[in-house]
Amino acid sequence: MRRTGTILVIDDEDIMREILEALLVREGYDVRLASSGEEGLELARSVPLDAAIVDVMMPGMDGIAVLGELKKMDDDLPVVMITAFASVENAIVAMKQGAFDYITKPFKNDEVLVVMRNALERRQLMAENTALRQNLQFQQQKFAGIIGRSARMKQVFDLIIQAAPSRSTILITGESGTGKELVARAIHSNSQRSGRSFVTVNSGNLPSDLLESTLFGHVKGAFTGAVYPKKGLCDMADKGSIFFDEIGNIPLETQAKLLRVMQEREFMRLGGMETIKVDVRIIAATNCDLRQMVEDGRFREDLFYRLHVINVYLPPLRERKEDIPLLAAHFLEKYGEENRKTGLELTGDALDLLMEYNWPGNVRELENVIERAVVLSSGPRIDSDLIPENVRSSPQFHIPRFVVPPEGISFKDVITSVEKRLIESTLDAAGGVQKKAAELLRIKPTTLNEMIKRYEIGPRRKKDGKSEEDERPERPSSGRQRGAFPATELTRD
């Protein structure tokens, strides 16, 4: 495999320069040679370098002094020191002053090549981190800290830019931990209301009266303890934006009053009779299925349609894993600064673990994992041992290999069979409870129910040993179907 990169070799011995040049050129590197520290520094000032190899013991300017000057020119340049075995202590001094690694004479060719590959990988990683930081700074300025460059997130960014200037109500949907409040803030900051207040309402589990008082304020004597009149969050958000986090938790009686604010731009304080006009832009978020809540009578249908003008869907992290390196770099920098640990980086093994995990807690969970690793780290490189056990040992599903016969096979039949058996296995694991199975598969219960009907999947055995329809007669076997193939198993490690 041909490699690229420009390497500066500084050594006062002709034979050593020739050996290193032949070895590195054969690997595909561009090699520049210098016989003294002074000559090497002149080359470093005129040629962009990716790495340097410097002999420690040289007449005139020694390797330690050359290292210091190279680092002044480019602090990220990986410098490898060459030293005789008897002078290893000098190499250790160089390591403390920023050398990447050292090699002792006599050395093996493979040893040099491995060290240089690692040095150039480090150089490339540092360049990528610089590009990531620049990308992050741009995104944080424009999108309130939302991070991502995947196709799915670009769609989110485009929708934010398109929707932000309008007065339309925005509904943000997505799982917990995906960053719905950040999207709400980005919509506000890119709108004409950006100079006004952005007010967050934690819909939570507040009692109806307390929530209404928080939203609309109250008059004196409205309830026990209401000694003074009080303005609400809607007053604070006038001419700005108000964000309802987890709007599905708002009680039905409060939903009616919120609908009036959206329709008429007016409200009355709790216990009051005066109508108060207000100009607010409403942004709401939920991780619930509001349509299902409407069907269940737990959410007003008219409010749902008022909210569902523009829907911004935030994909879960498992559906945009290409954003994990960017997010990890951001959190490494954030918590590195907080803990006074700069220049932190993930090893390849650690990043592989992050990429393989499915992140049920989404970006919030990833942030917690990186914060923990930063706090526990004792050096600049975060390896797999600092990744929590649940991430390291997360079960991975493996799709079986299929042998396609010479006559071919029906792609549709294969996918249908695998999908059906996955649903059956999940229902078995959930004890026949469809809602639990839907949670395990991370799909909506209504979607799972439709698939069960489509594949004619019978009732599964419950945990108490009884099936939902034990009395249903067993269907006679119809033999092997068209396009059928030998059964395979979906396995978990």
C-alpha positions in Angstrom: 0.0 0.0 0.0 1.5 3.3 -1.1 1.5 6.0 1.6 1.6 9.8 1.3 3.2 12.5 3.4 6.3 14.6 3.5 8.9 13.6 6.1 12.0 15.6 7.1 15.0 13.6 8.1 17.7 15.5 10.1 20.8 13.4 10.9 24.5 14.3 10.6 25.5 10.7 9.5 25.4 10.2 5.8 24.7 6.5 6.0 21.8 7.0 8.4 20.2 9.6 6.1 20.6 7.2 3.1 19.0 4.2 5.0 16.0 6.2 6.2 15.5 7.8 2.8 15.5 4.4 1.0 13.2 2.9 3.6 10.6 5.7 3.6 10.7 6.4 -0.2 10.0 2.7 -0.8 6.8 3.1 1.3 5.7 6.1 -0.9 6.7 9.0 1.4 8.2 12.2 0.1 11.5 12.6 2.0 13.6 15.7 2.6 17.1 15.4 4.0 19.2 17.7 6.2 22.7 17.0 7.7 22.4 19.5 10.5 19.8 21.1 12.8 20.2 24.5 11.1 19.7 23.1 7.6 16.7 21.1 8.8 15.0 24.2 10.2 15.6 26.1 6.9 13.8 23.3 5.1 11.0 23.3 7.6 10.4 27.0 7.0 10.1 26.5 3.2 8.4 23.1 2.8 5.1 22.0 4.4 5.8 18.9 6.5 3.8 16.0 7.9 6.4 14.6 10.2 10.1 14.8 11.1 12.8 12.4 12.2 15.6 14.1 14.2 18.8 12.6 15.6 19.3 13.6 19.2 23.1 13.8 19.2 24.4 16.1 16.5 27.2 18.7 16.5 26.2 22.3 16.7 22.4 22.5 17.3 21.4 19.2 19.0 18.1 17.3 18.4 16.4 18.7 21.6 17.0 22.3 20.4 15.8 21.4 16.9 12.6 19.8 18.4 11.9 23.0 20.3 12.2 25.2 17.1 10.1 22.8 15.1 7.3 22.9 17.7 7.4 26.7 17.6 6.7 26.6 13.9 4.0 23.9 14.1 3.0 22.6 17.5 1.0 19.7 15.9 4.0 18.4 13.9 4.9 14.8 15.1 8.6 14.6 15.7 10.3 11.2 16.1 13.7 11.2 17.8 16.6 8.8 17.0 19.1 8.0 19.8 21.7 5.5 20.7 20.7 3.0 23.4 23.1 4.5 25.8 21.4 8.0 25.5 17.8 6.9 26.0 17.5 9.5 28.8 17.8 12.2 26.2 14.9 10.8 24.2 12.8 10.8 27.4 13.6 14.4 27.9 12.5 15.0 24.3 9.2 13.2 24.9 8.5 15.5 27.8 9.1 18.5 25.5 6.6 17.3 22.9 8.3 14.6 20.8 5.9 12.0 19.4 8.1 9.0 19.9 11.7 7.8 19.8 13.7 5.0 18.1 16.9 3.6 19.4 19.9 2.6 17.3 20.3 0.0 15.9 16.7 -0.2 14.7 14.6 -2.6 12.7 13.0 -1.3 9.5 9.6 -2.4 10.6 10.0 -0.5 13.8 10.6 2.8 11.9 7.7 2.2 9.6 5.2 1.5 12.4 6.2 4.6 14.3 6.0 6.8 11.2 2.6 5.4 10.3 1.3 6.2 13.8 2.9 9.7 13.6 1.2 10.5 10.3 -2.1 9.0 11.5 -1.8 11.4 14.4 -1.1 14.3 12.1 -4.2 13.4 10.0 -6.3 13.1 13.1 -5.2 16.5 14.3 -6.1 18.1 10.9 -9.5 16.4 10.9 -10.1 17.7 14.5 -9.2 21.2 13.3 -11.7 20.9 10.5 -14.3 19.5 12.8 -13.8 22.4 15.2 -14.3 25.0 12.4 -17.4 23.1 11.3 -18.7 23.1 14.9 -18.1 26.8 15.4 -20.1 27.6 12.3 -23.0 25.3 13.3 -23.0 26.6 16.8 -23.3 30.2 15.7 -26.1 29.5 13.2 -27.9 26.5 14.8 -27.7 27.1 18.5 -25.3 24.2 19.2 -27.0 21.5 17.0 -24.2 19.3 15.6 -24.4 17.1 12.6 -23.4 16.8 9.0 -25.3 13.7 7.9 -28.0 13.9 5.2 -30.7 13.5 7.8 -29.4 16.5 9.8 -28.9 18.6 6.7 -32.6 18.2 6.1 -33.3 19.4 9.6 -31.0 22.4 9.1 -32.8 23.3 5.8 -36.2 23.1 7.5 -35.1 25.3 10.3 -33.9 28.0 7.9 -37.1 27.8 5.8 -39.5 27.8 8.8 -37.7 30.2 11.2 -38.8 33.5 9.5 -42.5 32.7 9.5 -45.0 33.1 12.3 -46.2 29.5 11.9 -46.4 27.1 14.9 -43.7 24.5 14.9 -44.0 20.9 16.3 -40.7 19.2 17.0 -40.9 15.4 17.3 -38.3 12.8 18.2 -37.1 10.5 20.9 -35.8 11.8 24.3 -32.2 13.1 24.1 -32.2 14.0 20.4 -31.9 17.8 21.1 -35.5 19.1 20.5 -34.9 22.2 22.7 -31.8 23.0 20.7 -33.9 23.0 17.5 -36.5 25.2 19.1 -33.7 27.7 20.1 -32.3 27.6 16.6 -35.7 28.4 15.1 -36.0 31.4 17.5 -32.5 32.6 16.9 -32.9 32.5 13.1 -36.3 34.4 13.2 -37.2 38.0 13.3 -38.0 37.5 17.0 -34.4 36.6 17.9 -33.9 39.9 19.8 -36.8 39.0 22.1 -37.3 36.4 24.8 -37.2 32.7 24.3 -39.2 31.2 27.1 -39.3 27.5 28.0 -42.3 25.8 29.6 -41.5 22.5 31.2 -44.9 21.0 30.7 -44.0 18.1 33.0 -46.4 16.9 35.6 -47.5 20.2 37.1 -51.1 20.3 38.4 -53.5 22.1 36.1 -54.0 25.2 38.3 -50.3 25.6 38.9 -49.5 25.2 35.2 -52.1 27.8 34.2 -50.8 30.2 36.8 -47.3 29.7 35.5 -48.4 30.2 31.9 -51.0 33.0 32.2 -50.4 34.5 35.6 -53.1 35.1 38.2 -55.0 37.9 39.9 -54.9 38.5 43.7 -57.1 36.0 45.5 -57.3 33.6 42.6 -56.4 30.7 45.0 -55.1 30.2 48.5 -51.8 31.9 48.8 -52.3 34.3 45.8 -51.6 37.4 47.9 -50.3 39.4 45.0 -51.2 39.5 41.3 -48.6 37.8 39.0 -47.7 37.8 35.4 -47.1 34.5 33.6 -44.7 33.1 31.0 -46.9 34.3 28.1 -46.3 37.9 29.2 -42.6 37.3 29.3 -42.6 35.8 25.8 -44.6 38.7 24.2 -43.0 39.5 20.8 -40.8 36.5 21.3 -41.1 32.7 21.3 -42.5 30.3 23.9 -41.4 26.7 23.8 -43.6 23.9 25.3 -41.3 21.0 26.1 -43.2 17.6 26.1 -46.5 19.3 25.3 -48.3 15.9 25.4 -48.1 16.1 29.2 -50.4 19.2 29.4 -53.8 18.5 31.0 -56.8 18.6 28.8 -58.3 21.6 30.6 -55.2 23.6 30.0 -55.0 22.5 26.4 -58.3 24.4 25.7 -56.8 27.6 27.0 -53.6 27.1 25.1 -55.7 26.6 21.9 -57.2 30.0 22.5 -53.8 31.6 22.7 -52.8 30.1 19.4 -56.1 31.0 17.7 -56.9 34.4 19.1 -53.5 35.5 20.5 -55.2 36.3 23.8 -55.7 34.8 27.3 -57.1 35.6 30.7 -55.2 35.3 34.0 -56.2 32.6 36.4 -59.1 34.0 38.4 -59.4 37.1 36.2 -61.9 38.4 33.6 -59.7 40.8 31.6 -58.6 39.6 28.1 -54.9 40.2 27.5 -53.5 40.3 23.9 -50.2 38.7 23.3 -47.9 38.2 20.3 -46.0 35.0 20.7 -44.6 32.3 18.4 -45.4 28.9 19.8 -42.9 26.0 19.4 -43.7 22.7 20.9 -41.9 19.4 21.3 -42.9 15.8 22.1 -41.6 12.3 22.2 -45.1 10.9 22.3 -47.4 9.8 19.4 -49.9 12.7 19.6 -52.1 11.1 17.0 -52.5 8.0 19.2 -53.1 10.3 22.2 -55.9 12.0 20.2 -57.4 8.6 19.4 -57.2 7.7 23.1 -58.9 10.9 24.1 -55.8 12.2 26.0 -55.1 15.1 23.6 -57.4 17.6 21.9 -57.8 17.0 18.2 -58.2 20.7 17.4 -55.0 21.5 19.3 -53.1 18.8 17.5 -53.9 20.2 14.1 -53.1 23.7 15.3 -49.7 22.4 16.4 -49.1 20.3 13.4 -48.5 23.1 10.9 -44.8 22.5 10.4 -43.3 19.3 11.8 -39.5 19.1 12.4 -38.6 15.4 13.0 -35.3 14.8 14.8 -33.9 11.4 13.9 -32.4 9.2 16.7 -28.7 9.0 16.9 -28.7 5.3 15.7 -30.1 6.6 12.3 -27.3 9.1 11.8 -24.2 7.4 13.2 -22.0 9.3 10.8 -22.4 12.2 13.1 -20.9 10.4 16.1 -17.3 11.4 15.4 -18.4 15.1 15.1 -20.4 14.9 18.3 -17.7 13.1 20.2 -15.1 15.7 19.1 -17.4 18.5 20.4 -18.0 16.9 23.8 -14.2 16.1 24.1 -13.4 19.7 23.6 -16.3 20.9 25.9 -15.5 18.7 28.9 -11.8 18.9 28.2 -11.9 22.6 28.8 -14.1 22.2 31.9 -11.7 19.7 33.4 -8.5 21.5 32.2 -7.6 18.6 29.9 -6.9 19.9 26.4 -5.9 18.0 23.3 -7.9 14.9 24.1 -8.6 12.3 21.4 -10.4 9.0 21.0 -8.5 5.9 19.9 -9.7 3.9 17.0 -11.0 1.1 19.3 -12.9 3.6 21.4 -14.5 5.2 18.4 -15.4 1.8 17.0 -17.3 1.0 20.2 -19.2 4.3 19.9 -20.1 3.6 16.3 -21.4 0.1 17.0 -23.6 1.1 19.9 -27.3 1.9 19.2 -27.6 4.8 21.7 -31.1 4.4 23.2 -30.5 7.6 25.1 -29.4 9.4 21.9 -27.1 12.4 21.9 -27.6 13.0 25.7 -26.3 9.5 26.4 -23.3 10.0 24.2 -22.5 13.3 25.9 -22.6 11.5 29.3 -20.3 8.8 28.1 -17.8 11.3 26.8 -18.0 13.4 29.9 -17.3 10.3 32.1 -14.3 9.3 29.9 -12.8 12.8 30.1 -13.1 13.0 33.9 -11.5 9.5 34.3 -8.8 10.0 31.6 -5.2 10.2 32.8 -3.6 11.0 29.4 -4.5 12.6 26.0 -5.8 9.4 24.4 -9.1 7.9 25.5 -9.1 4.2 24.9 -11.8 1.6 25.0 -11.2 0.9 28.8 -12.8 4.3 29.5 -16.0 3.5 27.6 -18.8 2.2 30.0 -19.4 -1.5 30.2 -22.9 -1.3 28.8 -21.6 0.3 25.6 -18.6 -2.1 25.3 -20.8 -5.2 25.8 -24.0 -4.0 24.0 -25.7 -6.9 22.1 -25.3 -6.7 18.3 -27.6 -8.4 15.9 -26.2 -10.2 12.9 -28.0 -10.7 9.7 -27.3 -14.3 8.5 -25.5 -14.9 5.3 -27.6 -16.3 2.4 -26.4 -18.6 -0.3 -28.1 -17.5 -3.5 -28.9 -20.6 -5.7 -27.9 -20.5 -9.4 -31.5 -20.0 -10.4 -31.7 -16.9 -8.2 -34.0 -16.1 -5.3 -36.9 -13.6 -4.6 -35.4 -10.6 -2.8 -38.9 -9.7 -1.6 -39.6 -13.1 -0.2 -36.2 -13.2 1.7 -36.8 -9.8 3.3 -40.4 -10.7 4.2 -39.3 -13.9 5.8 -36.6 -12.3 7.9 -38.9 -9.5 8.9 -41.6 -11.9 10.0 -39.3 -14.0 12.0 -37.8 -11.0 13.7 -41.3 -9.8 14.8 -42.2 -13.3 16.0 -39.0 -13.6 18.1 -39.5 -10.1 19.5 -43.1 -10.9 20.5 -41.9 -14.1 22.2 -39.3 -12.0 24.1 -42.0 -9.6 25.1 -44.3 -12.3 26.4 -46.8 -11.7 23.6 -47.3 -8.0 24.7 -47.4 -6.0 21.5 -46.7 -2.7 23.2 -43.5 -4.0 24.8 -42.5 -5.7 21.5 -42.9 -2.3 19.7 -40.7 -0.7 22.3 -38.0 -3.3 21.7 -38.2 -2.8 18.0 -38.4 1.0 18.4 -41.4 1.3 16.2 -44.9 2.5 16.8 -47.4 0.0 18.3 -49.8 0.8 15.4 -47.0 0.0 12.9 -46.3 -3.3 14.6 -50.0 -4.2 14.7 -50.3 -3.6 11.0 -47.2 -5.8 10.3 -48.7 -8.6 12.5 -51.9 -8.5 10.5 -50.0 -8.4 7.1 -47.8 -11.4 7.9 -50.7 -13.2 9.6 -48.7 -13.8 12.8 -50.7 -15.7 15.4 -51.0 -14.9 19.1 -47.8 -15.5 21.0 -47.3 -17.3 24.3 -47.6 -14.9 27.3 -45.2 -15.1 30.3 -47.8 -16.9 32.4 -47.9 -19.7 29.8 -51.2 -18.8 28.3 -51.7 -17.5 24.8 -54.0 -14.8 23.8 -56.1 -17.2 21.9 -55.4 -20.7 23.1 -58.7 -21.9 21.6 -57.7 -21.0 18.0 -57.3 -24.2 16.0 -53.8 -24.9 14.6 -53.6 -24.3 10.8 -52.7 -27.2 8.7 -49.3 -27.0 7.1 -49.4 -25.8 3.5 -45.9 -27.1 2.7 -43.0 -25.0 1.4 -44.0 -21.7 -0.1 -42.7 -20.2 -3.3 -39.3 -18.7 -2.9 -38.8 -20.2 0.6 -35.3 -20.9 1.7 -33.7 -22.8 4.6 -34.4 -21.2 8.0 -31.6 -19.1 9.5 -31.4 -17.5 12.9 -30.9 -13.9 13.9 -28.4 -14.2 16.7 -27.2 -11.9 19.5 -23.7 -11.8 20.9 
